């Protein structure tokens, strides 16, 4: 049996990160994170099943742009997620931005637009 695709989540707000993790897991994906800093997220990029990432743009200490750059360099698709009405994502203008609070349906839509692997059925 193969492992499900892994989704990296980068979110510095603990409760928001926990909900994001639950939402992604409920869709049948493995979750890496939530990473609260760019450094923590960068340390997870070598995971063999990493297929997609959800990046909060503004983190408590800095932002997730270094992670976005590393993902782009590796050809791994990602979306930004933010609670701000307007954001500066210079160099990533064509990257989808999801507004918080995001529903599981919005997250699933973003993932399935970017990767062709279906989620594994979750067995309780």
Secondary structure, DSSP 8 states (H G I E B T S, - for coil): -----EEEEE-SSHHHHHHHHHHHHHTT-EEEEEESSHHHHHTTTT-TTEEEEEEESEETTEESHHHHHHHHHHT-EEEEEESSSS---TT-TTS-EEESS--HHHHHHHHHHH----------
